[in-house]
């Protein structure tokens, strides 16, 4: 007679490897079931799903720069701002921190110059990005309109300013599945300086089945804990234990049909077995050449950490992972004060690795199908905050980010802010326009990527007027 499932699990402590099933039980059967339509799934799994039209992108790497990179000082030069440095701003500004606010305009202390054949003007703080200017599409007209970090992170990462919604990576893996059945479909690479604002909410699956939640890879070794079973359990003992666990899990599921969280948990256990080999190999950077290490900055302590995570991201999408998000630490880019020292420091950490990722994907033939994103949840204001230790306050009414590969036009600047870089005034791209465009690039109809909740259908752009930004796409509107 079997023990209860609860009793059995309470008596075991085998970690990640000790609860895996599928590789040992039904490796060949994993791909046997025909894929279900992404918008009307009857079984929740990570098998590849059909698209609504031919996709231009099949994987995405998002370098999420939490805190709000200053577009004035990196991507969006403003001659009028330089001309009127320290004069009063001639308009209304919504401050986030009114106590330290001023109306004095603050010109960028850093020089801009044209880069690439496209002549894209970029700051001296991002020289490596300048080397790939002809590969990127720089959007200077992003807008969320909510000045708090949390709300704007939610807008950019989940579709709305409210909490509790599925993250981007969860929506993509729900709608598309994964090309890899040996690695998680949605992987998050966190920063050694800590998780970003909102913590794990950045990669939660919300109301989608938990199968679609992001899997965190640690910023230091061991990057995934408990991949190896204890020596005394390796081999046949583990196989017998997993066989037993498989039977009681399946029996429990048969007694509770329609329990999607239970089914998702079992599938997660199954994935864990395959990860014992695949994850180790994917995370092993010693397989890369010295030239590749140098390109990503692994030979420099300033860039080594972020460079390693960018290189891991390339290795993951190369192996079929659908969505990888690389986070910087909590408030890394949030320069309310000390911007003249703080901004160059974080740029030195991230500029070379981010540009190397674009170069590396291109030389390996992966850039055409891998969409690369660089950006945060907001930009900064054109005026001084904290006159004793100069910084810039939040600005979500006009800010910059860039995309590369995955069907996006290269060497292009799209949209514009006003003469002072405060508000987007030309070709405004709201967060829901951005999301509609992403879904289209992946071959999905934005209106059809929905999930049936008790309250009705809900999706990434559901109920919002999300417009595909056709002008930034290589294959424009037919």
C-alpha positions in Angstrom: 0.0 0.0 0.0 1.2 3.5 -0.8 1.9 6.1 1.8 0.1 9.3 1.3 1.8 11.8 -1.1 2.0 14.4 1.7 3.7 11.8 4.0 6.1 10.7 1.4 7.3 14.2 0.5 7.6 15.2 4.2 10.1 12.3 4.6 12.2 13.2 1.6 14.7 16.0 1.0 16.2 15.4 -2.4 16.2 19.0 -3.6 15.6 19.8 -7.3 17.0 16.6 -8.7 15.1 14.5 -6.2 11.6 15.4 -7.5 12.2 15.0 -11.2 10.2 12.4 -13.2 9.9 12.7 -16.9 13.3 11.9 -18.2 13.1 8.5 -16.4 9.5 7.7 -17.2 8.4 9.0 -20.6 11.3 10.7 -22.4 10.0 9.6 -25.8 6.4 10.4 -25.0 7.1 14.1 -24.2 6.6 15.2 -27.7 3.8 12.8 -28.6 0.8 14.9 -27.9 -0.1 17.3 -30.8 0.3 21.0 -29.9 -2.9 22.8 -28.8 -3.9 26.3 -30.0 -2.1 28.8 -27.8 -5.2 30.8 -27.0 -7.4 27.8 -26.1 -5.2 25.3 -24.3 -6.8 22.2 -22.9 -3.5 21.0 -21.4 -0.9 23.3 -19.9 2.6 22.4 -21.0 5.7 23.8 -22.5 5.6 22.0 -25.8 5.9 24.3 -28.9 2.6 25.9 -29.9 1.4 27.1 -33.3 1.5 30.8 -34.2 -1.2 32.9 -35.9 1.2 34.0 -38.6 4.9 33.3 -39.4 7.0 34.7 -36.6 10.0 37.0 -37.1 11.3 36.4 -33.6 11.5 33.0 -31.8 13.3 34.0 -28.6 13.8 37.2 -26.5 16.5 38.5 -24.2 15.4 41.5 -22.1 18.1 43.5 -20.3 15.9 45.2 -17.8 17.6 48.3 -16.3 15.6 48.8 -13.2 15.5 52.3 -11.7 15.2 54.5 -14.7 18.3 55.2 -17.0 18.6 58.9 -17.8 17.8 59.2 -21.5 19.0 62.8 -21.4 22.5 61.6 -20.6 22.6 58.4 -22.8 20.3 58.4 -25.8 18.4 61.7 -26.3 20.6 64.8 -26.8 18.9 68.1 -26.5 20.6 71.2 -27.8 18.0 73.5 -26.2 18.7 71.9 -22.8 22.4 72.5 -23.3 21.7 76.1 -24.3 19.5 76.9 -21.3 21.4 75.1 -18.6 20.4 76.3 -15.1 17.5 78.4 -16.4 14.0 77.7 -15.2 12.0 75.1 -17.0 9.3 76.9 -19.0 6.4 74.6 -18.2 4.7 72.2 -15.7 6.5 69.2 -14.3 5.2 66.4 -12.2 7.8 65.6 -9.6 8.0 62.4 -7.7 10.0 63.9 -4.9 8.7 67.4 -4.5 10.8 68.1 -1.4 14.1 68.0 -3.3 12.7 69.4 -6.6 13.9 72.4 -8.5 12.9 74.0 -11.8 16.5 74.5 -12.9 17.3 72.8 -16.2 20.3 70.5 -16.1 22.2 70.0 -19.3 24.0 66.7 -19.7 27.6 66.8 -18.6 28.5 64.2 -21.2 29.1 64.7 -24.9 27.1 63.1 -27.7 28.4 62.1 -31.1 27.1 60.2 -34.2 27.8 56.5 -34.5 27.6 54.0 -37.3 26.6 54.5 -40.9 23.2 55.5 -39.5 24.7 58.5 -37.6 22.9 57.7 -34.4 23.8 60.2 -31.7 24.8 58.5 -28.5 26.5 59.5 -25.3 30.2 59.0 -24.6 29.0 56.9 -21.6 28.0 54.1 -24.0 30.9 53.8 -26.4 30.4 50.0 -26.9 26.8 50.5 -27.8 28.0 53.0 -30.4 29.8 50.1 -32.1 26.5 48.3 -32.7 24.4 51.4 -33.5 23.7 50.1 -37.0 22.1 47.0 -35.4 19.7 48.7 -33.0 16.4 50.5 -33.2 16.4 53.3 -30.6 12.9 54.4 -29.4 13.0 57.8 -27.9 9.3 58.2 -27.2 8.4 55.6 -24.6 5.5 56.4 -22.2 3.8 54.8 -19.2 2.6 58.0 -17.4 3.0 56.7 -13.9 5.9 58.0 -11.9 6.3 55.4 -9.3 8.8 52.6 -9.9 6.4 49.7 -9.0 3.6 50.9 -11.1 5.8 51.6 -14.1 7.6 48.3 -13.8 4.2 46.6 -13.8 3.2 48.6 -16.9 6.4 47.6 -18.8 6.6 44.0 -17.5 3.0 42.9 -17.1 0.9 45.2 -19.2 -0.9 47.3 -16.6 0.1 49.4 -13.6 -1.7 47.1 -11.2 0.0 44.2 -9.3 -0.6 40.5 -9.6 -0.6 40.1 -13.4 1.6 37.6 -15.4 5.0 38.8 -16.4 6.0 39.1 -20.1 8.0 35.9 -20.0 5.0 34.0 -18.6 2.7 35.2 -21.4 5.2 34.2 -24.1 5.8 30.7 -22.7 2.1 30.2 -22.2 1.3 31.2 -25.7 4.3 29.6 -27.5 5.8 26.9 -25.3 9.5 26.3 -25.7 11.8 24.8 -28.2 13.7 23.2 -25.4 12.3 20.5 -23.2 15.5 20.2 -21.1 15.6 23.8 -19.8 13.0 26.1 -18.4 11.2 28.2 -21.0 11.5 31.4 -19.0 14.7 32.1 -17.1 15.6 35.1 -14.9 19.2 36.1 -14.3 19.3 38.2 -11.1 22.0 40.7 -10.0 24.4 40.0 -7.1 23.3 43.4 -5.7 19.8 42.1 -5.0 16.5 41.6 -6.8 14.8 44.7 -8.4 11.9 46.6 -7.0 8.9 44.3 -6.6 11.2 41.3 -6.2 9.8 38.0 -7.5 6.7 39.8 -8.8 8.9 40.6 -11.8 8.7 37.0 -13.0 5.6 35.6 -11.4 3.0 33.9 -13.6 0.1 35.8 -12.0 -3.2 33.9 -12.8 -1.5 31.7 -15.4 -0.6 28.2 -14.3 2.6 28.2 -12.2 4.3 26.2 -14.9 4.9 29.6 -16.7 6.6 31.3 -13.8 10.2 32.4 -14.4 13.0 30.1 -13.1 15.7 32.1 -11.3 19.4 31.4 -12.0 21.6 32.8 -9.2 24.3 35.4 -9.9 27.0 33.3 -8.3 28.0 29.6 -8.2 26.2 27.3 -7.8 23.8 29.2 -10.1 21.2 26.5 -9.6 21.1 24.7 -6.3 20.7 21.0 -5.8 21.2 19.8 -9.3 23.1 16.8 -8.1 21.6 14.1 -5.8 23.6 13.0 -2.8 26.2 10.4 -3.8 24.3 7.6 -2.0 21.2 8.3 -4.0 22.7 8.7 -7.5 21.9 6.2 -10.2 19.6 3.3 -9.4 18.3 4.5 -6.0 17.2 7.8 -7.4 15.6 6.0 -10.4 13.5 3.8 -8.0 12.5 6.8 -5.9 11.4 8.7 -8.9 9.5 5.7 -10.2 7.6 5.5 -6.9 7.0 9.3 -6.8 5.8 9.2 -10.4 3.1 6.7 -9.6 1.8 8.4 -6.5 1.8 11.8 -8.3 -0.1 10.4 -11.2 -2.6 8.7 -9.0 -3.2 11.9 -7.1 -3.7 13.8 -10.3 -6.2 11.2 -11.6 -8.2 11.7 -8.4 -8.1 15.5 -8.9 -8.8 16.2 -12.6 -8.6 19.8 -13.7 -6.1 20.8 -10.9 -3.8 22.8 -13.2 -1.4 23.9 -10.5 -0.9 20.2 -9.5 -0.3 19.3 -13.1 2.1 22.2 -13.5 4.0 21.1 -10.4 4.4 17.6 -11.7 5.6 18.9 -15.0 8.1 21.1 -13.2 9.4 18.0 -11.4 9.8 16.2 -14.7 11.7 19.1 -16.2 14.1 19.0 -13.2 15.4 15.6 -14.1 16.4 16.7 -17.6 18.0 19.8 -16.2 20.5 17.7 -14.2 22.6 17.5 -17.4 21.3 20.3 -19.6 21.5 23.1 -17.1 25.1 22.3 -16.1 26.1 22.3 -19.8 24.3 25.6 -20.6 25.8 27.4 -17.6 29.3 26.2 -18.2 31.1 29.3 -19.5 34.5 27.4 -19.7 33.3 26.0 -23.0 33.6 29.5 -24.5 36.8 30.8 -26.1 39.1 33.3 -24.5 38.1 35.8 -27.3 34.5 35.5 -26.3 35.3 36.0 -22.7 37.2 39.2 -23.5 34.4 40.4 -25.8 31.9 40.2 -22.9 34.3 41.7 -20.4 34.8 38.6 -18.3 38.5 39.5 -17.9 37.6 42.8 -16.2 36.1 42.8 -12.6 33.9 45.8 -13.5 32.1 44.0 -16.3 32.7 40.3 -15.4 29.4 39.8 -13.6 27.1 41.4 -16.1 29.1 40.0 -18.9 28.8 36.5 -17.6 25.0 36.8 -17.4 24.8 38.2 -20.9 26.9 35.3 -22.2 24.7 32.9 -20.3 21.6 34.5 -21.9 23.1 33.8 -25.4 23.9 30.2 -24.5 20.3 29.7 -23.2 18.5 31.0 -26.3 21.0 29.1 -28.4 19.7 26.0 -26.7 16.0 26.8 -27.2 15.0 28.8 -24.2 12.1 31.1 -25.2 12.5 34.2 -22.8 15.5 35.3 -20.8 15.4 38.4 -18.6 18.6 39.9 -17.2 18.0 42.2 -14.2 20.2 44.9 -12.7 20.0 45.3 -9.0 17.5 47.2 -6.9 17.5 50.9 -8.0 20.8 50.7 -9.8 19.8 53.4 -12.3 17.7 55.5 -9.9 20.0 58.6 -9.7 18.0 61.1 -7.6 21.5 62.3 -6.5 25.1 61.8 -7.4 24.3 61.2 -11.0 27.7 62.5 -12.2 29.4 59.6 -10.5 26.6 57.0 -10.3 25.6 57.0 -14.0 29.2 56.4 -15.4 29.7 53.6 -12.9 26.7 51.6 -13.9 27.3 52.3 -17.6 30.8 50.8 -17.3 29.3 47.7 -15.8 26.7 47.1 -18.5 27.7 48.8 -21.8 30.3 46.4 -23.0 28.4 43.2 -22.1 25.2 44.5 -23.7 26.9 45.4 -26.9 28.8 42.1 -26.9 25.5 40.2 -26.7 24.3 41.9 -29.9 27.6 41.3 -31.7 27.7 37.7 -30.6 24.2 36.9 -31.6 24.8 38.4 -35.0 28.0 36.5 -35.7 26.3 33.3 -34.7 23.3 33.9 -37.0 21.0 34.2 -34.1 20.2 37.9 -34.1 17.6 37.7 -36.9 15.4 35.5 -34.7 16.3 36.7 -31.2 14.8 40.0 -30.1 17.0 41.9 -27.7 15.6 44.6 -25.5 17.5 47.1 -23.3 15.6 49.5 -21.1 14.0 50.3 -17.7 10.7 51.4 -16.4 11.2 55.1 -16.8 13.7 57.9 -17.7 14.6 61.1 -15.8 13.5 64.7 -15.7 15.4 67.5 -17.4 15.7 69.5 -14.2 17.9 69.3 -11.1 16.9 67.3 -8.1 18.9 67.7 -4.9 21.1 70.8 -5.7 23.7 69.8 -3.1 24.2 66.4 -4.8 22.8 66.7 -8.3 20.5 64.1 -9.6 17.3 63.7 -11.7 13.8 62.8 -10.6 11.6 60.2 -12.3 10.0 60.7 -15.7 7.6 58.3 -17.3 6.2 60.7 -19.8 9.0 60.4 -22.3 12.0 58.1 -22.1 14.2 55.8 -24.3 14.9 52.1 -24.8 16.4 50.1 -27.6 15.7 46.9 -29.5 17.8 44.8 -31.8 17.2 41.8 -34.0 14.0 39.7 -34.1 12.4 41.4 -37.0 13.1 45.0 -35.9 14.6 47.6 -38.3 18.2 48.3 -37.5 20.1 51.6 -37.5 16.9 53.5 -36.8 15.7 56.2 -34.4 11.9 56.2 -33.8 9.9 58.9 -32.0 11.0 62.0 -30.2 10.5 63.9 -26.9 10.1 67.7 -26.7 13.0 70.2 -26.7 13.8 69.4 -23.1 13.3 65.6 -23.2 10.4 65.7 -20.8 7.4 64.4 -22.7 7.1 62.1 -25.8 5.6 64.3 -28.5 6.2 62.3 -31.8 5.2 58.7 -32.5 4.5 58.0 -28.8 4.9 54.3 -27.8 2.9 53.3 -24.8 3.7 50.2 -22.9 0.7 48.4 -24.4 1.8 49.4 -28.0 5.2 47.9 -27.2 3.6 44.7 -26.0 1.3 44.4 -29.0 4.4 44.8 -31.2 6.3 42.1 -29.4 3.4 39.6 -29.7 3.2 40.4 -33.5 6.9 39.8 -33.9 6.5 36.4 -32.3 3.7 35.5 -34.7 0.8 36.1 -32.3 -2.3 38.2 -32.7 -2.3 40.4 -29.6 -6.1 40.1 -29.2 -5.9 36.3 -29.1 -3.3 35.9 -26.4 -5.8 35.6 -23.5 -6.5 33.4 -20.5 -10.0 32.5 -19.4 -10.4 33.6 -15.7 -13.5 33.4 -13.6 -14.0 37.1 -14.3 -13.7 36.6 -18.0 -11.0 36.7 -20.6 -7.9 38.7 -19.8 -4.6 39.1 -21.7 -1.4 41.1 -22.0 -3.1 43.9 -23.9 -6.7 43.1 -23.2 -8.9 46.2 -22.9 -6.1 48.5 -24.0 -5.7 50.2 -27.4 -2.4 48.5 -28.1 -1.2 49.4 -31.6 1.5 47.5 -33.4 4.3 49.9 -34.2 4.7 49.0 -37.8 7.3 51.6 -38.6 10.0 49.9 -36.6 9.4 46.4 -38.1 11.4 45.1 -41.1 8.2 43.5 -42.5 5.8 46.4 -42.2 2.0 46.3 -42.4 0.8 44.3 -45.4 
